[in-house]
């Protein structure tokens, strides 16, 4: 059963190949357990293995219940090492009060996860740069980056790229669809008041935001992340958005609650597919 549990995270795991013993030779339970744990650590599967054991302890395996003694101590050890447990996804991620990294402290190159992606673009960037002194542009864009960074990290997202006129953020933890949508709304709201109260430029900063959800292959290389179809679709959503609005794809809006989606426009169609808009502005 221990070997079966190991194969939940590494389907090709073979304890005999790892030990060098002939197939079928007896291995004591204690030696097998020690070897499996050592191999999970060596192959970077340990966190995935603990997650699988948590599910087995809570729900059983193939119709049978298994009490895994000492599992709480293992979980406590991971938390002590800087991880936090997300009960929604049943996964461990880095504790962002201690560190914030683009892979949430656990994704490896090539790992595929379902994520929600947010793409933001500053509209009319070249005009703003041309019509304002450099020191004011730098001040305003630093403020803008701070607004976006706060909104993203407060929703447990990660700011994957920041260019001079835009950003790309990804959400993996918890209710990632809601986290991304609320993040976009936060940015639009804070930017509205920033333009009214603190903007040093001679005209408001305007943005377009697009959001899409789907499979994403993680890469430590920023440019490789942009090649994901889900990221490209988020960029299409952003291109269809009106000034100071967020375009949310149809499949993303379908995962949201009605109370939130009642704040959006009815469904529209564009070159990137069906979407709904959330827009800020003064009531007339």
C-alpha positions in Angstrom: 0.0 0.0 0.0 2.9 2.4 0.7 4.1 1.8 -2.9 0.7 2.5 -4.2 0.5 5.7 -2.3 3.9 6.7 -3.7 2.7 6.0 -7.3 -0.1 8.5 -6.8 2.4 11.3 -7.2 5.1 9.3 -9.2 3.3 6.7 -11.3 6.6 5.1 -12.4 8.0 4.7 -8.9 9.8 1.3 -8.4 11.2 0.6 -5.0 13.3 -2.3 -6.3 15.1 -0.1 -8.8 15.7 2.5 -6.2 17.1 0.0 -3.7 18.9 -2.2 -6.2 17.2 -5.3 -4.9 15.8 -8.0 -7.1 12.1 -7.8 -7.9 10.1 -9.6 -5.3 12.7 -9.7 -2.5 11.2 -9.0 0.9 11.6 -5.4 2.3 10.5 -4.6 5.8 7.8 -2.0 6.3 10.1 0.3 8.1 12.8 0.1 5.5 10.3 0.6 2.7 8.8 3.7 4.4 12.2 5.2 5.0 13.2 4.6 1.4 10.0 6.0 -0.1 10.2 9.2 2.0 13.9 9.6 1.0 13.0 9.1 -2.7 10.1 11.6 -2.5 12.4 14.2 -1.1 15.2 13.5 -3.6 12.8 13.7 -6.6 11.0 16.9 -5.3 7.7 15.0 -4.8 7.6 15.3 -1.0 5.0 18.1 -0.8 2.8 16.3 -3.4 3.2 13.1 -1.4 2.1 14.7 1.9 -0.9 16.2 0.1 -1.8 12.7 -1.2 -1.5 11.3 2.3 -3.7 14.0 3.7 -6.4 13.1 1.2 -6.0 9.4 2.0 -6.3 10.1 5.7 -9.4 12.2 5.2 -11.2 10.2 2.5 -9.6 6.8 2.3 -8.2 5.0 -0.7 -10.2 2.7 -3.0 -13.1 2.4 -0.6 -10.9 1.7 2.5 -10.0 4.0 5.3 -6.4 4.4 6.5 -5.4 6.1 9.7 -2.0 7.6 9.0 -0.4 8.2 12.5 2.0 11.1 12.8 0.7 12.9 9.8 -0.1 16.0 11.9 3.6 16.2 12.8 4.6 16.1 9.2 2.1 18.9 8.3 3.4 20.9 11.2 6.9 20.4 9.9 6.0 21.8 6.5 4.3 24.8 8.0 7.5 25.4 10.1 9.5 25.3 6.9 7.4 28.3 5.5 4.4 26.6 3.9 0.8 27.3 4.4 -2.1 24.8 3.6 -4.9 25.9 1.3 -8.0 23.9 2.3 -9.8 24.8 -0.9 -7.3 23.1 -3.2 -5.9 20.7 -0.6 -2.4 21.9 -1.5 0.6 23.5 0.3 2.0 26.9 -0.9 4.7 29.1 0.5 3.6 31.4 3.3 3.6 34.8 1.6 4.1 36.6 4.8 7.6 35.1 4.7 8.4 35.1 1.0 6.7 35.6 -2.4 8.1 33.7 -5.4 6.5 33.3 -8.9 6.0 29.6 -8.4 4.3 29.8 -5.0 7.3 28.0 -3.6 6.5 24.7 -5.2 5.8 24.6 -9.0 8.6 23.1 -11.1 9.3 23.8 -14.7 6.7 22.0 -16.8 4.2 21.6 -14.1 0.7 22.2 -15.4 -2.0 23.6 -13.2 -5.4 25.3 -13.7 -4.9 29.0 -13.1 -6.6 32.3 -13.6 -4.6 34.8 -15.5 -5.0 38.6 -15.3 -3.5 40.9 -18.0 -3.3 44.7 -17.5 -2.3 47.3 -20.1 -1.9 51.1 -19.6 -3.8 52.7 -22.4 -2.2 55.6 -24.2 1.2 54.9 -22.7 3.2 56.6 -25.4 1.1 59.8 -25.2 1.5 60.0 -21.4 5.3 59.6 -21.7 5.5 62.2 -24.4 3.4 64.8 -22.6 4.8 64.6 -19.1 8.3 65.1 -17.5 10.2 62.0 -16.9 10.3 62.4 -13.1 6.5 62.6 -13.0 6.1 59.6 -15.3 8.5 57.5 -13.1 6.5 58.6 -10.0 3.1 57.7 -11.5 4.3 54.4 -12.9 5.9 53.4 -9.6 2.6 54.2 -7.9 0.8 52.2 -10.5 3.0 49.2 -10.0 2.5 49.4 -6.2 -1.3 49.5 -6.7 -1.2 46.4 -8.9 1.3 44.5 -6.7 -0.8 45.1 -3.6 -4.0 44.0 -5.3 -2.4 40.8 -6.7 -0.5 39.7 -3.5 -3.5 40.5 -1.2 -5.5 37.9 -3.3 -2.6 35.4 -3.1 -1.7 35.9 -6.7 1.8 36.4 -8.2 2.9 39.3 -10.4 4.6 37.3 -13.2 5.7 40.2 -15.4 5.8 44.0 -15.3 6.6 45.9 -18.4 6.6 49.7 -18.8 3.0 49.8 -19.8 1.5 46.6 -18.5 1.5 43.5 -16.2 0.7 39.8 -16.1 -0.5 38.2 -12.9 -1.5 34.6 -12.1 -3.7 33.1 -9.5 -3.5 29.5 -8.2 -4.5 29.4 -4.6 -8.0 29.1 -3.2 -11.0 30.3 -5.3 -8.6 31.5 -8.0 -11.3 32.7 -10.4 -12.8 34.9 -7.7 -9.4 36.0 -6.5 -8.5 37.2 -10.0 -11.8 39.0 -10.7 -11.7 40.8 -7.3 -8.1 41.7 -7.9 -9.1 43.4 -11.2 -11.9 45.2 -9.5 -9.6 46.4 -6.7 -7.1 47.8 -9.3 -9.9 49.7 -11.1 -11.3 51.1 -7.9 -7.9 52.3 -6.5 -6.8 53.7 -9.8 -10.1 55.8 -10.0 -9.3 57.5 -6.7 -5.6 57.8 -7.5 -6.4 59.7 -10.6 -8.7 62.0 -8.6 -6.4 62.6 -5.6 -2.7 61.8 -6.3 -1.9 61.5 -9.9 1.0 63.9 -10.8 0.4 63.7 -14.5 -1.5 66.2 -16.6 -4.1 63.5 -17.6 -5.6 60.4 -15.9 -3.9 57.0 -16.2 -6.3 54.6 -18.0 -6.0 50.8 -18.1 -7.6 47.8 -19.8 -7.7 44.5 -18.0 -8.4 41.0 -19.3 -9.0 37.8 -17.4 -9.1 34.1 -18.4 -8.9 30.8 -16.7 -7.5 27.5 -17.9 -4.5 25.2 -17.9 -1.1 26.9 -17.6 2.4 25.3 -17.9 4.7 26.9 -15.4 8.2 28.0 -16.4 10.9 29.9 -14.5 11.5 31.8 -17.8 9.1 34.8 -18.0 9.0 34.7 -21.8 8.0 31.0 -21.8 5.0 31.7 -19.6 3.7 34.1 -22.3 3.4 31.1 -24.7 0.6 29.5 -22.7 -2.8 29.5 -24.6 -4.6 30.7 -21.5 -2.2 33.7 -21.2 -2.7 34.5 -24.9 -6.5 34.4 -24.3 -6.2 36.8 -21.4 -4.3 39.2 -23.6 -7.1 38.9 -26.2 -9.6 39.7 -23.4 -7.6 42.8 -22.4 -7.5 44.0 -26.0 -11.3 43.8 -26.2 -11.8 45.7 -22.9 -13.0 49.3 -22.9 -10.9 52.0 -21.2 -10.9 51.5 -17.4 -12.7 48.2 -17.6 -12.1 44.5 -17.1 -13.1 41.9 -19.7 -13.8 38.5 -18.2 -14.0 35.5 -20.5 -17.3 33.5 -20.7 -15.9 30.4 -19.0 -14.5 32.5 -16.2 -17.7 34.4 -15.7 -19.6 31.0 -15.5 -17.6 30.1 -12.4 -18.5 33.3 -10.6 -21.5 34.0 -8.3 -24.6 35.9 -9.6 -24.2 38.7 -7.1 -20.8 39.6 -8.5 -21.7 39.1 -12.2 -24.7 41.3 -11.8 -22.1 44.2 -11.7 -20.9 43.2 -15.2 -22.5 44.0 -18.5 -24.5 41.4 -20.4 -22.5 38.9 -22.5 -20.7 40.4 -25.5 -18.8 38.8 -28.4 -15.5 39.9 -29.9 -12.5 38.5 -31.8 -11.3 36.7 -28.7 -14.6 35.1 -27.9 -17.5 35.8 -25.5 -16.9 38.1 -22.5 -18.5 40.4 -19.9 -17.3 43.8 -18.8 -16.8 45.5 -15.5 -16.3 49.2 -15.7 -15.7 52.1 -13.3 -16.8 55.7 -13.6 -19.0 58.4 -12.2 -22.7 57.9 -12.3 -24.6 60.3 -14.6 
